[in-house]
Amino acid sequence: QVQLLESGGGLVQPGGSLRLTCAAFGSGLANYAMGWYRQAPGKGPEVVAIITSVVRTNYVDSVKGRFTVSRDNEQNTVKLQMNYLKPEGTDVYYCFADHSRNYDGEPDYWGQGTQVTASS
């Protein structure tokens, strides 16, 4: 099994940037597809970014050009660089891992989340 721990969330001004970090424990991530999803209060989860084991990336349309997902297998971490954040209120961002190297749409593990608030 693998445990995921997200960090880096906080309060940011609209148009600002944050970098989220996901650290994995218990298993290496080299052969996992990884990614991030977010959830706003009262809404369902939304997959934001995916990065496969061969570093192919996919993003939901709403964040394309603004968010960048990356991975460092030596550090066993996945990061989400978020630029030009929109005033969307509060979302909790979760890191996930999928045994399928190319992501099969069904994450196997996820963390406890880190809260991101974009507000003036």
Disulfide bonds with the S-S distance in Angstrom:
Cys22-Cys95 2.14
